[in-house]
Amino acid sequence: MLIVINAISIPVFIGIAYLFSNNKKQIQWRSVAIVLVLELLLAWFFTQFKAGQAAVQGAADGFNWLVSVASKGIAFALPDWLTANHGGPNFVTSALLPILLVVPLFDILTYIGVLPWLIKWIGKGLAFITGQPKFEAFFSIEMMFLGNTEVLAVSKAQLDSMPARRNFTLAMMSMSCVTSAIIGSYTQMVPGKYVLTAIPLNILGAIIISAILNPTKVAPEDDVIVSVGAKDGRKEPFFSFLGDSILGAGKLILIITATVIAFVSLAALINQLFSLTGQHWLTLENIFGVVMFPFAWLLGFNPHEAFQIAQYMGTKLVTNEFVVMGEVSKSIMAGKGLFSNEHARIVLTVFLTSFANFGTLGMIIGAFKGLVDKDKNDYISARVPYMLLSGILVSLVSAAAAGLFVW
């Protein structure tokens, strides 16, 4: 019975996206169906075959190596920052400061023409399969391990050339990113095989949900990849270009840091105001837990288990995935209590493995504020609820697809 409910949940989540779509007539259902089938096949492959998990692990190791190289520069300038928090995950050093290497590196690849070439051909292949525009298709691959701020930062030239509506699609997709620098931290707290399963599923889910919530048709003449070059067709001198790239990355880090602190603090302030009522159970986490209860039940749990899962989901949305992973780590790794059920282990792990929370809204808005003009940023900022809805629905679809094959 529970497996039937789990199976029904996927069309329910897609139906919710359809209900909130801003242009129902433009939805390309053929593309949505193809990507959904791909997601289900990948969920089956990654949960049943070690070869699939090994492939994702290899890619993750490559990006983790890149971030470890970035840590050399961080260690030279700010050695104490790498040992703070008792050696545990540090948001600034693991998610933000590597931008100072990642962004210039990808800008260099763009400058010499490598990245545009990859985007052109890989994007063309993915676009053919998924029915997405070339850049959006390749963006989904980039964000699999780069993370939302990094992938947006290295896409500045493309963002500038695209209309606000397409920028908004990328903003919604970015809610479902993770950063390669902290994948290793995830795997220390929750089952690594399920973390690695979640990453590609989230990417396909992001394509599905954004295509329904914000369907956008791109004319062939507009489906182009922007390369670096001056208006007269000549490239800017390399070291001048590199200097601008590094300074731009630094500016972006400051903007993101300030915005994230503000968003997380505002959530804490709301909880403090709720506490003045004397009802200590009244918190944003519990409110979202109640809201998430029917969706947790749809993922294949009895009511008691569903409410426990829903509370973890609510806590993750208000705070972040690290908070919940820290709470459940001992139980989920030991398979105790609620997590003696393998289905619960994979569903919660997959749901947690993304940046979909209030803090990420701040990161993405902060990133766009430093990357695009005011009109585009205002267009995106006016649609923040859509971004949060997209992140939640992607996590739910991914968790439902993965949980369908593990009981």
C-alpha positions as a printed NumPy array, in Angstrom:
array([[  0.   ,   0.   ,   0.   ],
       [  2.756,   2.459,   0.963],
       [  4.629,   1.811,  -2.274],
       [  1.482,   2.676,  -4.225],
       [  1.174,   5.947,  -2.31 ],
       [  4.853,   6.642,  -3.053],
       [  4.237,   6.064,  -6.761],
       [  1.2  ,   8.361,  -6.747],
       [  3.21 ,  11.138,  -5.086],
       [  5.215,  11.945,  -8.22 ],
       [  2.22 ,  12.978, -10.386],
       [  0.813,  14.815,  -7.341],
       [  3.981,  16.909,  -6.991],
       [  4.007,  17.603, -10.724],
       [  0.327,  18.563, -10.488],
       [  1.165,  21.108,  -7.783],
       [  3.783,  22.629, -10.08 ],
       [  1.179,  22.803, -12.852],
       [ -1.279,  24.51 , -10.491],
       [  1.235,  27.304,  -9.835],
       [  2.605,  27.534, -13.381],
       [  2.83 ,  31.094, -14.675],
       [  2.042,  30.017, -18.255],
       [  0.221,  26.687, -18.418],
       [ -0.321,  26.836, -22.181],
       [  3.417,  26.979, -22.892],
       [  4.361,  23.86 , -20.911],
       [  6.167,  21.359, -23.14 ],
       [  4.754,  18.141, -21.712],
       [  6.747,  15.925, -24.063],
       [  9.982,  17.348, -22.678],
       [  8.723,  16.996, -19.1  ],
       [  7.772,  13.36 , -19.684],
       [ 11.151,  12.497, -21.239],
       [ 13.106,  14.017, -18.353],
       [ 10.831,  12.334, -15.792],
       [ 11.447,   8.935, -17.382],
       [ 15.191,   9.656, -17.33 ],
       [ 14.982,  10.553, -13.632],
       [ 13.17 ,   7.332, -12.772],
       [ 15.679,   5.283, -14.784],
       [ 18.588,   6.987, -13.038],
       [ 16.972,   6.467,  -9.635],
       [ 16.704,   2.774, -10.44 ],
       [ 20.276,   2.646, -11.77 ],
       [ 21.866,   4.52 ,  -8.862],
       [ 20.004,   2.6  ,  -6.172],
       [ 20.454,  -0.861,  -7.687],
       [ 23.883,  -0.78 ,  -9.413],
       [ 27.303,   0.096,  -7.977],
       [ 28.532,   1.263, -11.386],
       [ 26.215,   4.266, -11.289],
       [ 27.343,   5.269,  -7.811],
       [ 31.002,   4.887,  -8.82 ],
       [ 30.536,   7.205, -11.803],
       [ 29.038,   9.983,  -9.705],
       [ 31.694,   9.483,  -7.012],
       [ 34.46 ,   9.87 ,  -9.592],
       [ 33.048,  13.174, -10.801],
       [ 32.62 ,  14.392,  -7.233],
       [ 36.224,  13.482,  -6.428],
       [ 37.395,  15.602,  -9.36 ],
       [ 35.59 ,  18.68 ,  -8.117],
       [ 36.677,  18.021,  -4.537],
       [ 40.257,  17.977,  -5.794],
       [ 39.7  ,  21.403,  -7.348],
       [ 38.36 ,  22.757,  -4.067],
       [ 41.282,  21.224,  -2.158],
       [ 43.593,  23.187,  -4.442],
       [ 41.656,  26.351,  -3.572],
       [ 42.23 ,  25.592,   0.115],
       [ 45.977,  26.096,  -0.436],
       [ 45.406,  29.78 ,  -1.045],
       [ 42.917,  30.016,   1.825],
       [ 45.406,  28.309,   4.183],
       [ 48.122,  30.807,   3.233],
       [ 45.992,  33.899,   3.816],
       [ 43.593,  32.706,   6.53 ],
       [ 44.986,  29.547,   8.164],
       [ 42.853,  29.829,  11.301],
       [ 39.653,  29.797,   9.23 ],
       [ 40.342,  26.243,   8.078],
       [ 40.576,  24.908,  11.632],
       [ 37.574,  26.772,  13.041],
       [ 34.447,  24.939,  14.162],
       [ 36.604,  22.039,  15.47 ],
       [ 37.527,  21.069,  11.944],
       [ 33.898,  20.694,  10.889],
       [ 32.137,  22.193,   7.869],
       [ 32.761,  25.917,   7.588],
       [ 30.332,  27.737,   5.332],
       [ 32.713,  30.517,   4.301],
       [ 35.751,  28.349,   3.585],
       [ 33.916,  25.438,   1.982],
       [ 31.209,  27.207,  -0.016],
       [ 32.335,  30.791,  -0.596],
       [ 36.111,  31.292,  -0.635],
       [ 36.704,  28.577,  -3.287],
       [ 34.813,  30.948,  -5.606],
       [ 38.1  ,  32.895,  -5.797],
       [ 39.612,  29.964,  -7.713],
       [ 36.581,  28.422,  -9.384],
       [ 35.284,  31.602, -11.008],
       [ 38.623,  32.748, -12.523],
       [ 39.353,  29.181, -13.683],
       [ 36.068,  28.884, -15.522],
       [ 36.435,  32.429, -16.838],
       [ 39.823,  31.432, -18.247],
       [ 38.238,  28.393, -19.883],
       [ 35.658,  30.748, -21.337],
       [ 38.329,  33.213, -22.482],
       [ 40.265,  30.555, -24.397],
       [ 37.079,  29.115, -25.878],
       [ 36.999,  25.714, -24.118],
       [ 33.876,  26.267, -22.029],
       [ 31.81 ,  27.765, -24.888],
       [ 32.795,  24.766, -27.028],
       [ 31.694,  22.309, -24.329],
       [ 28.475,  24.203, -23.755],
       [ 27.774,  24.253, -27.45 ],
       [ 28.145,  20.522, -28.026],
       [ 27.197,  18.99 , -24.683],
       [ 24.369,  21.476, -24.375],
       [ 23.221,  20.663, -27.881],
       [ 23.087,  16.949, -27.047],
       [ 21.264,  17.497, -23.781],
       [ 18.914,  19.965, -25.391],
       [ 18.063,  17.379, -28.038],
       [ 17.218,  14.807, -25.356],
       [ 15.43 ,  17.069, -22.88 ],
       [ 13.939,  19.687, -25.188],
       [ 15.627,  22.463, -23.2  ],
       [ 17.57 ,  25.433, -24.641],
       [ 21.301,  24.664, -25.038],
       [ 22.533,  26.849, -22.205],
       [ 19.881,  25.77 , -19.695],
       [ 20.691,  22.132, -20.52 ],
       [ 24.407,  22.585, -19.904],
       [ 23.745,  24.761, -16.848],
       [ 22.044,  21.756, -15.25 ],
       [ 25.264,  19.748, -15.633],
       [ 27.473,  22.581, -14.364],
       [ 25.392,  23.024, -11.242],
       [ 25.555,  19.315, -10.404],
       [ 28.805,  19.918,  -8.525],
       [ 29.713,  23.603,  -8.803],
       [ 26.905,  24.859,  -6.568],
       [ 24.507,  27.748,  -7.089],
       [ 26.77 ,  30.743,  -6.479],
       [ 29.719,  29.372,  -8.427],
       [ 27.7  ,  28.26 , -11.436],
       [ 25.918,  31.602, -11.607],
       [ 29.167,  33.499, -11.239],
       [ 30.88 ,  31.702, -14.122],
       [ 27.78 ,  32.319, -16.272],
       [ 27.748,  36.116, -15.98 ],
       [ 28.236,  36.816, -19.682],
       [ 25.37 ,  34.467, -20.534],
       [ 23.096,  35.958, -17.857],
       [ 23.7  ,  39.43 , -19.257],
       [ 22.672,  38.299, -22.732],
       [ 19.473,  36.474, -21.718],
       [ 16.105,  38.032, -20.861],
       [ 14.885,  38.2  , -17.277],
       [ 12.533,  35.234, -17.751],
       [ 15.367,  32.877, -18.664],
       [ 17.455,  34.269, -15.801],
       [ 14.57 ,  33.392, -13.503],
       [ 14.597,  29.793, -14.772],
       [ 18.255,  29.542, -13.768],
       [ 17.449,  31.084, -10.366],
       [ 14.825,  28.39 ,  -9.72 ],
       [ 17.143,  25.616, -10.871],
       [ 19.9  ,  26.956,  -8.6  ],
       [ 17.769,  26.233,  -5.53 ],
       [ 18.539,  22.532,  -6.059],
       [ 22.333,  22.775,  -6.264],
       [ 24.974,  21.514,  -3.906],
       [ 28.627,  22.565,  -3.77 ],
       [ 31.239,  19.897,  -4.414],
       [ 33.312,  21.234,  -1.521],
       [ 30.818,  19.951,   1.033],
       [ 29.737,  16.678,  -0.533],
       [ 32.414,  14.98 ,   1.554],
       [ 30.925,  16.544,   4.684],
       [ 27.489,  15.218,   3.772],
       [ 28.787,  11.692,   3.348],
       [ 30.234,  11.768,   6.861],
       [ 26.8  ,  12.458,   8.355],
       [ 24.334,  10.561,   6.162],
       [ 24.7  ,   7.57 ,   3.773],
       [ 27.091,   8.635,   1.033],
       [ 25.553,   6.4  ,  -1.611],
       [ 22.25 ,   8.218,  -1.189],
       [ 23.899,  11.644,  -1.236],
       [ 25.478,  10.81 ,  -4.588],
       [ 22.188,   9.447,  -5.852],
       [ 20.41 ,  12.673,  -4.933],
       [ 22.7  ,  14.996,  -6.897],
       [ 21.822,  13.941, -10.49 ],
       [ 18.192,  13.323,  -9.535],
       [ 17.926,  16.916,  -8.302],
       [ 19.305,  18.201, -11.585],
       [ 16.682,  16.374, -13.631],
       [ 14.017,  17.374, -11.123],
       [ 15.075,  21.003, -11.469],
       [ 14.61 ,  20.791, -15.24 ],
       [ 11.142,  19.264, -14.811],
       [  9.842,  21.687, -12.191],
       [ 11.258,  24.853, -13.773],
       [  9.844,  23.799, -17.164],
       [  6.386,  23.614, -15.566],
       [  6.519,  26.601, -13.238],
       [  8.212,  28.929, -15.722],
       [  7.844,  27.51 , -19.264],
       [  9.882,  29.54 , -21.717],
       [ 10.159,  29.119, -25.46 ],
       [ 13.471,  30.224, -26.928],
       [ 13.715,  31.13 , -30.609],
       [ 16.548,  29.367, -32.492],
       [ 18.31 ,  32.686, -33.103],
       [ 18.318,  33.36 , -29.336],
       [ 19.518,  29.886, -28.352],
       [ 23.179,  30.875, -28.531],
       [ 26.217,  30.71 , -26.261],
       [ 27.948,  33.956, -25.414],
       [ 31.751,  34.086, -25.578],
       [ 34.108,  36.609, -24.056],
       [ 35.09 ,  39.429, -26.337],
       [ 35.039,  43.168, -26.724],
       [ 32.361,  44.975, -28.684],
       [ 34.724,  45.443, -31.623],
       [ 35.356,  41.69 , -31.692],
       [ 38.769,  41.803, -29.975],
       [ 39.371,  40.158, -26.628],
       [ 40.375,  42.123, -23.57 ],
       [ 44.053,  41.595, -22.598],
       [ 44.313,  38.388, -20.594],
       [ 45.687,  39.734, -17.319],
       [ 43.278,  42.639, -17.339],
       [ 40.489,  40.141, -17.875],
       [ 41.817,  37.873, -15.108],
       [ 42.106,  40.764, -12.663],
       [ 38.512,  41.78 , -13.306],
       [ 37.42 ,  38.168, -12.83 ],
       [ 39.161,  37.859,  -9.43 ],
       [ 37.835,  41.212,  -8.213],
       [ 34.35 ,  40.255,  -9.384],
       [ 34.565,  36.962,  -7.477],
       [ 35.629,  38.799,  -4.313],
       [ 32.772,  41.267,  -4.62 ],
       [ 30.359,  38.4  ,  -5.113],
       [ 31.541,  36.661,  -1.927],
       [ 30.9  ,  39.808,   0.114],
       [ 27.412,  40.263,  -1.342],
       [ 26.462,  36.625,  -0.735],
       [ 27.824,  36.605,   2.814],
       [ 25.884,  39.709,   3.785],
       [ 22.665,  38.442,   2.232],
       [ 22.859,  34.995,   3.832],
       [ 23.516,  36.428,   7.292],
       [ 20.496,  38.7  ,   6.903],
       [ 18.136,  35.926,   5.738],
       [ 19.14 ,  33.446,   8.447],
       [ 18.956,  36.15 ,  11.112],
       [ 15.499,  37.205,   9.968],
       [ 14.278,  33.614,  10.314],
       [ 15.712,  33.5  ,  13.852],
       [ 14.028,  36.831,  14.649],
       [ 10.654,  35.485,  13.528],
       [ 11.091,  32.504,  15.858],
       [ 11.943,  34.841,  18.718],
       [  8.811,  36.868,  18.049],
       [  6.742,  33.668,  18.02 ],
       [  8.206,  32.754,  21.418],
       [  6.71 ,  35.926,  22.903],
       [  3.29 ,  34.27 ,  22.597],
       [  4.351,  31.757,  25.24 ],
       [  3.705,  28.919,  22.803],
       [  7.201,  27.454,  22.58 ],
       [  6.122,  24.91 ,  19.979],
       [  5.301,  27.786,  17.614],
       [  8.377,  28.022,  15.387],
       [  8.961,  28.295,  11.669],
       [ 10.348,  24.743,  11.736],
       [  7.161,  23.318,  13.27 ],
       [  4.918,  25.391,  11.031],
       [  6.688,  24.066,   7.961],
       [  6.608,  20.587,   9.514],
       [  2.816,  20.755,   9.646],
       [  2.732,  22.082,   6.09 ],
       [  5.064,  19.318,   4.895],
       [  3.173,  16.49 ,   6.683],
       [  0.869,  15.49 ,   3.789],
       [  3.809,  15.51 ,   1.391],
       [  5.894,  13.359,   3.742],
       [  2.97 ,  10.92 ,   3.98 ],
       [  2.835,  10.758,   0.182],
       [  6.467,   9.654,   0.169],
       [  5.379,   6.317,   1.622],
       [  5.179,   6.575,   5.42 ],
       [  2.568,   5.874,   8.051],
       [  1.216,   9.017,   9.805],
       [  3.582,   8.791,  12.805],
       [  6.687,   8.36 ,  10.648],
       [  5.444,  11.01 ,   8.216],
       [  5.203,  13.658,  10.951],
       [  8.757,  12.915,  12.101],
       [ 10.053,  13.155,   8.532],
       [  8.019,  16.347,   7.971],
       [  9.586,  18.03 ,  11.012],
       [ 13.055,  17.273,   9.687],
       [ 12.004,  18.669,   6.32 ],
       [ 10.635,  21.821,   7.958],
       [ 13.813,  22.319,   9.977],
       [ 15.909,  21.95 ,   6.83 ],
       [ 13.881,  24.564,   4.953],
       [ 14.146,  27.128,   7.744],
       [ 17.779,  26.478,   8.682],
       [ 19.876,  24.269,   6.406],
       [ 20.696,  20.657,   5.666],
       [ 23.685,  20.602,   8.04 ],
       [ 21.445,  21.251,  11.042],
       [ 19.234,  18.25 ,  10.283],
       [ 22.095,  15.99 ,   9.235],
       [ 23.755,  16.743,  12.562],
       [ 20.57 ,  15.819,  14.423],
       [ 19.957,  12.526,  12.636],
       [ 23.529,  11.476,  11.872],
       [ 24.003,   8.887,  14.631],
       [ 20.592,   7.303,  14.136],
       [ 20.612,   7.275,  10.347],
       [ 24.148,   5.874,  10.052],
       [ 23.414,   3.202,  12.67 ],
       [ 19.984,   2.41 ,  11.217],
       [ 18.187,   2.96 ,  14.519],
       [ 14.631,   4.032,  15.35 ],
       [ 12.852,   5.626,  12.417],
       [ 15.905,   4.921,  10.283],
       [ 15.868,   1.179,  10.811],
       [ 13.648,   1.488,   7.743],
       [ 15.886,   1.8  ,   4.661],
       [ 13.126,   3.672,   2.864],
       [ 13.255,   6.416,   5.498],
       [ 17.038,   6.631,   5.183],
       [ 17.048,   7.228,   1.443],
       [ 14.011,   9.524,   1.358],
       [ 15.308,  11.894,   4.03 ],
       [ 18.89 ,  11.824,   2.738],
       [ 17.808,  12.687,  -0.806],
       [ 15.475,  15.423,   0.44 ],
       [ 18.252,  16.959,   2.536],
       [ 20.877,  16.877,  -0.223],
       [ 20.257,  20.283,  -1.741],
       [ 20.541,  23.94 ,  -0.787],
       [ 16.766,  24.516,  -0.889],
       [ 16.159,  26.71 ,   2.17 ],
       [ 15.632,  30.332,   3.154],
       [ 19.367,  30.995,   3.368],
       [ 19.829,  29.884,  -0.232],
       [ 17.229,  32.41 ,  -1.347],
       [ 19.571,  35.041,   0.048],
       [ 22.578,  33.502,  -1.695],
       [ 20.893,  33.42 ,  -5.098],
       [ 19.403,  36.897,  -4.845],
       [ 22.759,  38.174,  -3.651],
       [ 24.511,  36.466,  -6.559],
       [ 22.146,  37.925,  -9.158],
       [ 22.434,  41.341,  -7.554],
       [ 26.161,  41.242,  -8.201],
       [ 25.865,  39.741, -11.689],
       [ 22.946,  41.289, -13.61 ],
       [ 21.315,  44.688, -13.999],
       [ 18.665,  46.038, -11.645],
       [ 15.695,  45.209, -13.882],
       [ 16.614,  41.519, -14.093],
       [ 17.405,  41.343, -10.392],
       [ 14.075,  42.992,  -9.516],
       [ 12.244,  40.517, -11.78 ],
       [ 13.814,  37.593,  -9.904],
       [ 13.446,  39.155,  -6.438],
       [  9.72 ,  39.71 ,  -7.029],
       [  9.285,  35.939,  -7.528],
       [ 11.069,  34.567,  -4.464],
       [  8.092,  32.334,  -3.414],
       [  8.365,  30.573,  -6.795],
       [ 12.038,  29.877,  -6.104],
       [ 11.263,  28.329,  -2.716],
       [  8.382,  26.304,  -4.185],
       [ 10.674,  25.062,  -6.946],
       [ 13.339,  23.942,  -4.475],
       [ 10.801,  22.103,  -2.307],
       [  9.105,  20.367,  -5.234],
       [ 12.425,  19.265,  -6.736],
       [ 13.487,  17.754,  -3.391],
       [ 10.135,  15.985,  -3.096],
       [ 10.219,  14.589,  -6.633],
       [ 13.804,  13.386,  -6.195],
       [ 13.025,  11.784,  -2.82 ],
       [  9.924,  10.112,  -4.272],
       [ 11.844,   8.757,  -7.279],
       [ 14.681,   7.367,  -5.135],
       [ 12.383,   6.015,  -2.415],
       [ 10.299,   4.176,  -4.97 ],
       [ 13.088,   1.606,  -5.443],
       [ 14.234,   1.167,  -1.808],
       [ 12.06 ,  -0.441,   0.866]])
